[in-house]
Amino acid sequence: MPFWTSEISDENFTFAVKESLINSQAFSELSSKWEDDWGLEIEILNVDQPLVGIDFTVKTQVKYTLYKKGNKVYETTVYETGKATPTDAIIAVARLRIANEKSAKANIAKFVEKISSEKF
C-alpha cells in the first residue's frame, strides 16, 4: 500500500461505533447492559479510496452483527461515502484522511439510524 494512503483502524472504528451506540438516546437500555447481555461484531469489508484527484471520495462497506446473550439478533451491511475537497485540506494525504473520517462517521451514523428503529 502506498505511503500516502490512509487506513481506518479496526480498533478505533469499533470504539467509535460502541461510543455512538452508548451515546444514542435510542439505546439507553442497551447501553446500561452492554457488557452483560450485548455483543457487537464489526467487520470492515471494503474501503475504496482514490489514488489521485482533487476531490477525494472514500466509500466504506461495513458489516455489523448484534448479539444478545450470544444469539444473533441483527445483521446489516452499511455502505457510506465521505468526500474531502481542497477547502478541507490543501495537502492530498490530509484530504484523504479527512475523506476517510467522514466516510467512517457517515457509516456509523447510518448504522445507529438503522438499528435505532429495531425492536429487540
Residue pairs with C-beta under 8 A, 6 or more apart in sequence:
1 7
2 51
4 92
4 93
4 96
5 49
5 51
5 96
6 49
6 93
6 96
6 97
6 100
7 47
7 100
8 44
8 47
8 60
8 100
8 104
10 42
10 44
13 42
13 44
13 62
13 104
13 108
14 40
14 42
16 104
16 105
16 108
17 40
17 42
17 64
17 108
17 111
18 34
18 40
20 108
20 109
20 111
20 112
21 27
21 30
21 31
21 34
21 40
21 112
21 115
22 31
22 34
23 31
24 31
24 112
24 116
26 112
26 116
27 112
27 115
27 116
30 38
30 120
37 68
37 69
38 66
38 67
38 68
39 66
39 67
39 68
39 70
40 64
40 65
40 66
40 67
41 64
41 65
41 67
42 62
42 63
42 64
42 65
43 62
43 63
43 65
44 60
44 61
44 62
45 61
45 62
45 63
45 77
46 59
46 60
46 61
47 58
47 59
47 60
47 61
47 100
47 103
48 58
48 59
48 60
48 61
49 56
49 58
49 96
49 99
49 100
50 56
50 57
50 58
50 96
52 92
54 85
54 86
55 83
55 84
55 85
55 86
56 83
56 84
56 85
56 92
56 95
56 96
56 98
56 99
57 81
57 82
57 83
57 99
58 81
58 82
58 83
58 96
58 99
58 100
58 102
58 103
59 79
59 80
59 81
59 103
60 78
60 79
60 80
60 81
60 82
60 103
60 104
60 106
60 107
61 77
61 78
61 79
62 77
62 78
62 107
62 111
63 75
63 76
63 77
64 74
64 75
64 76
64 77
64 78
64 111
64 115
65 72
65 74
65 75
66 72
66 73
66 74
66 75
66 115
66 120
67 73
68 120
73 120
74 115
74 118
74 120
76 111
76 114
76 115
78 107
78 110
78 111
78 114
79 107
80 103
80 106
80 107
80 109
80 110
81 103
81 106
82 98
82 99
82 100
82 101
82 102
82 103
82 104
82 105
82 106
83 99
83 102
84 95
84 96
84 98
84 99
84 102
85 95
86 95
88 94
88 95
88 98
89 95
89 97
89 98
